[in-house]
Protein backbone atom coordinates (compact mmCIF):
# COMPACT_ATOMS: atom_id res chain seq x y z
CA UNK A 1 0.00 0.00 0.00
CA UNK A 2 1.16 3.49 -0.77
CA UNK A 3 1.84 5.39 2.45
CA UNK A 4 0.20 8.52 0.96
CA UNK A 5 -3.19 6.73 1.15
CA UNK A 6 -3.03 6.58 4.95
CA UNK A 7 -3.61 9.50 7.26
CA UNK A 8 -4.21 9.87 10.99
CA UNK A 9 -7.68 8.66 11.90
CA UNK A 10 -7.92 6.13 9.04
CA UNK A 11 -9.22 2.64 9.73
CA UNK A 12 -6.71 0.00 8.63
CA UNK A 13 -6.60 -3.81 8.55
CA UNK A 14 -3.60 -6.01 9.31
CA UNK A 15 -2.89 -8.01 6.13
CA UNK A 16 0.35 -9.68 7.20
CA UNK A 17 2.17 -10.03 10.51
CA UNK A 18 5.72 -8.78 11.01
CA UNK A 19 8.26 -11.12 12.66
CA UNK A 20 7.55 -9.27 15.93
CA UNK A 21 5.39 -6.38 17.12
CA UNK A 22 6.88 -3.26 18.64
CA UNK A 23 4.73 -1.45 21.17
CA UNK A 24 4.31 2.31 20.85
CA UNK A 25 4.96 2.89 24.56
CA UNK A 26 7.46 5.52 25.77
CA UNK A 27 9.76 2.54 26.44
CA UNK A 28 8.94 0.27 23.42
CA UNK A 29 8.93 -3.49 23.88
CA UNK A 30 9.01 -6.30 21.35
CA UNK A 31 6.02 -8.63 21.53
CA UNK A 32 5.21 -11.88 19.71
CA UNK A 33 3.32 -11.36 16.44
CA UNK A 34 0.40 -13.62 17.40
CA UNK A 35 -1.00 -10.92 19.70
CA UNK A 36 -2.77 -9.57 16.61
CA UNK A 37 -4.73 -11.66 14.14
CA UNK A 38 -4.50 -11.12 10.40
CA UNK A 39 -7.61 -9.17 9.44
CA UNK A 40 -7.80 -7.31 12.75
CA UNK A 41 -8.74 -3.65 12.32
CA UNK A 42 -7.25 -0.63 14.01
CA UNK A 43 -7.03 3.15 13.79
CA UNK A 44 -4.00 5.15 12.70
CA UNK A 45 -2.90 7.46 15.51
CA UNK A 46 0.00 9.17 13.72
CA UNK A 47 3.08 8.68 11.58
CA UNK A 48 6.49 8.02 13.12
CA UNK A 49 10.00 8.35 11.65
CA UNK A 50 11.27 5.47 9.53
CA UNK A 51 7.97 4.92 7.67
CA UNK A 52 6.23 3.53 10.77
CA UNK A 53 2.63 4.12 11.73
CA UNK A 54 1.33 4.14 15.28
CA UNK A 55 -1.83 2.02 15.14
CA UNK A 56 -4.36 1.51 17.94
CA UNK A 57 -5.80 -2.01 18.07
CA UNK A 58 -8.04 -3.54 20.74
CA UNK A 59 -4.97 -5.16 22.35
CA UNK A 60 -2.77 -2.06 22.39
CA UNK A 61 -0.93 0.50 20.28
CA UNK A 62 1.82 -0.81 18.00
CA UNK A 63 4.33 0.57 15.49
CA UNK A 64 3.84 -1.00 12.06
CA UNK A 65 5.16 -0.36 8.57
CA UNK A 66 2.65 0.35 5.80
CA UNK A 67 3.48 -2.98 4.06
CA UNK A 68 1.55 -4.78 6.82
CA UNK A 69 -1.56 -2.61 6.52
CA UNK A 70 -4.40 -1.90 4.12
CA UNK A 71 -6.87 0.94 4.34
CA UNK A 72 -10.43 -0.10 5.24
CA UNK A 73 -13.01 1.39 2.88
CA UNK A 74 -16.38 2.00 4.58
CA UNK A 75 -19.22 -0.01 2.93
CA UNK A 76 -21.14 3.11 1.86
CA UNK A 77 -18.12 4.37 -0.11
CA UNK A 78 -17.46 1.06 -1.83
CA UNK A 79 -21.10 0.98 -3.07
CA UNK A 80 -20.75 4.47 -4.60
CA UNK A 81 -17.65 3.40 -6.56
CA UNK A 82 -19.57 0.64 -8.41
Secondary structure as GFF3:
##gff-version 3
##sequence-region A 1 82
A	DSSP	three_ten_helix	3	5	.	.	.	ID=ss1
A	DSSP	beta_strand	11	14	.	.	.	ID=ss2
A	DSSP	beta_strand	21	23	.	.	.	ID=ss3
A	DSSP	beta_strand	30	31	.	.	.	ID=ss4
A	DSSP	three_ten_helix	33	35	.	.	.	ID=ss5
A	DSSP	beta_strand	41	48	.	.	.	ID=ss6
A	DSSP	beta_strand	52	57	.	.	.	ID=ss7
A	DSSP	beta_strand	60	65	.	.	.	ID=ss8
A	DSSP	three_ten_helix	66	68	.	.	.	ID=ss9
A	DSSP	beta_strand	69	71	.	.	.	ID=ss10
A	DSSP	alpha_helix	75	81	.	.	.	ID=ss11
###
